[in-house]
Amino acid sequence: MSLPLDPPPLEALLGRGRATVGELFLARAERSAERPFLLFAGRTWSYGEARQEAERFAGWLLSRPSGGSAGLRVASFLPNRPEAIWALLGSTLAGAVYVPLNRAHRGPVLGDMIARAGAQVMITDLEGLELLPDLSATAVDAVLVVDGEPGPDSDFARRRSWQEVESSTPGAAPVSDPSALAEVLYTSGTTGRSKAVLLPHNYLVRNSSWVAWSLDLGEDDVIHAWLPLFHIAGQMDTVLCFIAAGGVVALQPTFSRSRFWDQVEGCGATCFIGFSNVIELIWGIERRESDAATSLRIGMVGGIPPKLHRDFEARFDVRLHDIYGMTEAEPLAFRHPGTEPPVGAAGQANPDFELAILGPRDERLPAGSEGQIAFRPRVPDVMLKGYEHDEAAFVEATRSLWFHTGDLGKLDDDGNLYFKDRAKHAIRRRGENISSFELERVLIGHERIAEAAAVGVPSPLGEDDVKVIVVPEQGAALDPVELWEWCQEQMAAFMVPRYIEISERLPRGPTGKVQKEELTQVSADLFDAERDRGKSRSATGAGR
Amino acid sequence: MSLPLDPPPLEALLGRGRATVGELFLARAERSAERPFLLFAGRTWSYGEARQEAERFAGWLLSRPSGGSAGLRVASFLPNRPEAIWALLGSTLAGAVYVPLNRAHRGPVLGDMIARAGAQVMITDLEGLELLPDLSATAVDAVLVVDGEPGPDSDFARRRSWQEVESSTPGAAPVSDPSALAEVLYTSGTTGRSKAVLLPHNYLVRNSSWVAWSLDLGEDDVIHAWLPLFHIAGQMDTVLCFIAAGGVVALQPTFSRSRFWDQVEGCGATCFIGFSNVIELIWGIERRESDAATSLRIGMVGGIPPKLHRDFEARFDVRLHDIYGMTEAEPLAFRHPGTEPPVGAAGQANPDFELAILGPRDERLPAGSEGQIAFRPRVPDVMLKGYEHDEAAFVEATRSLWFHTGDLGKLDDDGNLYFKDRAKHAIRRRGENISSFELERVLIGHERIAEAAAVGVPSPLGEDDVKVIVVPEQGAALDPVELWEWCQEQMAAFMVPRYIEISERLPRGPTGKVQKEELTQVSADLFDAERDRGKSRSATGAGR
């Protein structure tokens, strides 16, 4: 089957294959003004109403005393709620760059991201307000609080209430260049701190339209949208691809196994989404008579567990479609309409990308060989533009002019991609990538910790659990329980280690490098938060 | 015809497709020890003798009091002479990185390059010694003089005589990784100062072997090698590709129209090389009875003038083969054996590269359309690794993961590349790229110049002549003749402007940017060095 040159949903809506986020959204809002777009907490917004919300936020941004949209950046620090969508759409309508921050971050990692974001406007809720660091040394001049009166201004920035937005005159000053920067997203690598990924408008629009094409999404589709909206998958594979398709986003605050079926039935979801652990969690729900008679039609899953794939489909009468991607380029592989990827495969390449498997010297390996997954774009503005303030990392990632994903996998003769493993020393917990560098840096900030190393150990839910090994300062005492509690305050919940080992030294190689492979053992006497603190197992993230 | 996976000359010599410069040279020196390699000034070196010369230089490097080869960089500032070849080969045999500097540079541009090169060893001749800037703030700790006693040491670095090299014990400590850095070469762009291009061993070895394949070079071929050895073409398209083929390099100090045929006859050259102006210059030599009866078989030409192509071939009974490349990747297109590229075409892609023509948004254009020439490597380590200390420029050049050459051209249905023009505002004079930024910076260094702009104006010999427009400091007087003489001291001869205009201001656009397109007029009363100073027309450079 020959592939379309442009994503058909985008072609159908705009008559062209490149667009800005604003152009996509406004065209859809014209076309489907009366159709439902968003369901949340019992309320429904039509596409027309959503346009008003987004334009009011754009209008508020443009009428700020400190000026228009030139160079404007809007950061958000929000849980899943409608304002996160109005902020995304409204920022782009105002010609601003949107910088969504992971709501789970805490302490120094959060502070570092805010400092780097360079945003003049920060959007959060009352709970987030308490978590924000001192903003006095940042560019932030307005903190917009979405869920109540924010109280008196602090020294550093004027606190504003979302009510100002609701009473604003709708406005718009969108950029018209699809190659212009739309978003900055932070993603962890295996080394170094989180990188600031620069995403152009066309990346968001075109790739989400390919997802809609892949899944044959239409006006009657409804997605159970629990993935965090600050992640690339939450934005593209729920909100934006449903805008491209004209479907309905049933936004959920988070994933809940106990409420999953009630939520699905409540919104009539035809589509659900998640990573491998979500398949395990839904599979583990007690069997019901109605398992095969739900409204669900498809599941969009990053890494379907092969052993459950066909059984899951039979039990719930749904089709599971794998999808492979990352913040730098999402999606890279998925099902092509009319094909049936083999179990274990993520599907074939996004038509905008060439996939390759590279050997250790960057040589291209033949079909069937395992190596590093790499890609090149076939058209402009469908991948990141670069890492902000870290050109050297981008040059390294794009050596030989292949973008190196760091993931291991293979391609079969039909071009189906099999994801095998992440890069050595990468840590990924339930959909969240964790920078061991950042985690270690937080731990070393503890006054009684001299050295620290963080590693991933295989989790029974798939992906990793986090283990840390800490070396106390000379003569200092460290208690794992106390350290675990300290971590709750200092870092995102998904970064908080499950296992804590106190050690006299870290194993180091001849060059002084910590030998992390020697640290992944989990002995029975190790502190285990799940056993020792009853820490709950939850589905969390969504970013690759 | 299906293309070979590896360059046949390399495969024949080493049984593999990747190698270091040392591996290529030593394998050839074993195979062809008694065969002639180099002819210069009446003297001949066999491959075996050349190996001794190179190993003695490597031995000298390794026995330096300041230590071995780790991190060692060797810069040269030499005209064409055998020591430039021993320095190239010997540096790589010693595991050092070679940094050949353009011998034409002068003053501040030369000083900046030396400072950036980070070389501990500088090789030059007595004349070059006089041109070198103060080296006290650089890493240079030894200045090796190839043509005589260098006189007393200066404060900054120990001057050494090449006789030390000649009495050194041969040595070698080559790197074994073909992806390791072999050379740093400076090349100008259209904006900014010259970039330091990082070239791995495999780039030099593999690409020069492709050139040997393209031209079907063999042991009986002799090249009239006048191109400067500090340029990529001088190194790869003469020295290294003849080592790959086992042929003879008849090194010439420079190109001389009056002595061209005597030189060709003296060495029995089967091959000559140059850019478009060399075709014009040879064509302009008075016709001789023997024009069609010389030893020449082929000419390797960057940009054959189409109007002369077939006539030149008929008059001299040679075949002209176009070749297109640049310091960042050489060659990118050339004749494939068994094919006959159309007049005006450079040939088809080097088998290691994918060529594309990109539109203004980086979209790939169909065959026949004119746009920017871009490339991607098909195998690792065949292009530059990056620009040293300028990752941002490399990220910009490789946007969309295509390397943007800055050149304009088109591809036909058979994949033949037609070079059309250089990027806007690029200046290229007789094979030398000129950085307008660096030229302007030198001019602004003049105590009576407030502002300066440099542009290229079309030359009757092809490519450009240099025009500068200078604005005197308030109240200061400037005389074009005096300024032209000052330029001789301050910059490379190829940068010295032919046309000088004194103006009260530079035309600037709304953002303050100089509108260079308004400056390319040459009026009859303008200072013209060729008319007013009798400046000779010579063939110069060789780098793209």
Boltz contact constraints between the chains, C-beta under 6 A:
constraints:
  - contact:
      token1: [A, 361]
      token2: [B, 380]
      max_distance: 6.0
  - contact:
      token1: [A, 362]
      token2: [B, 380]
      max_distance: 6.0
  - contact:
      token1: [A, 363]
      token2: [B, 380]
      max_distance: 6.0
  - contact:
      token1: [A, 376]
      token2: [B, 401]
      max_distance: 6.0
  - contact:
      token1: [A, 377]
      token2: [B, 400]
      max_distance: 6.0
  - contact:
      token1: [A, 380]
      token2: [B, 361]
      max_distance: 6.0
  - contact:
      token1: [A, 380]
      token2: [B, 362]
      max_distance: 6.0
  - contact:
      token1: [A, 380]
      token2: [B, 363]
      max_distance: 6.0
  - contact:
      token1: [A, 380]
      token2: [B, 400]
      max_distance: 6.0
  - contact:
      token1: [A, 386]
      token2: [B, 395]
      max_distance: 6.0
  - contact:
      token1: [A, 391]
      token2: [B, 391]
      max_distance: 6.0
  - contact:
      token1: [A, 391]
      token2: [B, 392]
      max_distance: 6.0
  - contact:
      token1: [A, 391]
      token2: [B, 395]
      max_distance: 6.0
  - contact:
      token1: [A, 392]
      token2: [B, 391]
      max_distance: 6.0
  - contact:
      token1: [A, 394]
      token2: [B, 395]
      max_distance: 6.0
  - contact:
      token1: [A, 395]
      token2: [B, 386]
      max_distance: 6.0
  - contact:
      token1: [A, 395]
      token2: [B, 391]
      max_distance: 6.0
  - contact:
      token1: [A, 395]
      token2: [B, 394]
      max_distance: 6.0
  - contact:
      token1: [A, 400]
      token2: [B, 377]
      max_distance: 6.0
  - contact:
      token1: [A, 400]
      token2: [B, 380]
      max_distance: 6.0
  - contact:
      token1: [A, 401]
      token2: [B, 376]
      max_distance: 6.0
  - contact:
      token1: [A, 401]
      token2: [B, 401]
      max_distance: 6.0
